[in-house]
Amino acid sequence: MLSLHARTWELLQKTEQSLLTVHKESGVPFYWLRKFNLGLMKDPSVNKVQALYEYLTNAQLTLQ
């Protein structure tokens, strides 16, 4: 089972959208998004990861 961090990173790698588009449409800061995309963040903000995950999946994160 992947962590939210790992799954979100995987989704970002698979998207056909540019980082600039993802930034503009998700509201996640571009500098943060670029570092996350490059795997340079070992402990990213959960709020930003969740916002990015929800944008990339087009669904709210639900916990069970």
C-alpha positions in Angstrom: 0.0 0.0 0.0 1.4 3.4 -1.0 1.4 6.4 1.3 -0.5 9.5 0.3 2.9 11.2 -0.5 4.0 8.3 -2.7 0.7 8.0 -4.5 0.4 11.7 -5.2 3.9 11.8 -6.5 3.1 8.9 -8.8 0.0 10.6 -10.1 2.0 13.8 -10.7 4.5 11.8 -12.8 1.7 10.3 -14.9 -0.2 13.5 -15.6 0.0 14.9 -19.1 -0.5 18.4 -17.7 2.4 20.8 -17.3 3.5 21.8 -13.8 2.4 25.3 -14.6 -1.1 24.1 -15.4 -1.2 22.0 -12.3 0.0 24.9 -10.2 -2.6 27.3 -11.6 -5.5 24.9 -11.4 -4.7 23.3 -8.0 -3.5 26.4 -6.1 -0.4 24.6 -5.0 2.7 27.0 -5.1 4.8 26.4 -8.2 8.2 26.3 -6.3 6.8 23.7 -4.0 5.3 21.7 -6.8 8.6 21.7 -8.8 10.5 20.4 -5.7 7.9 17.8 -5.0 8.0 16.6 -8.6 11.8 16.2 -8.5 11.5 14.2 -5.3 13.4 16.8 -3.3 11.0 17.0 -0.4 11.3 14.3 2.2 8.7 15.8 4.5 6.2 17.9 2.5 3.2 19.6 4.0 0.3 17.2 4.2 -2.1 20.0 3.3 -0.3 20.7 0.0 0.0 16.9 -0.8 -3.7 16.5 -0.1 -4.7 19.5 -2.3 -2.5 18.1 -5.1 -3.9 14.6 -4.7 -7.5 15.9 -4.8 -6.7 17.9 -7.9 -5.0 15.0 -9.8 -7.8 12.5 -8.9 -10.6 15.0 -9.2 -12.0 13.7 -5.9 -11.9 14.6 -2.2 -9.7 12.4 -0.1 -11.8 10.3 2.2 -10.5 8.4 5.2 -12.0 5.1 6.4 
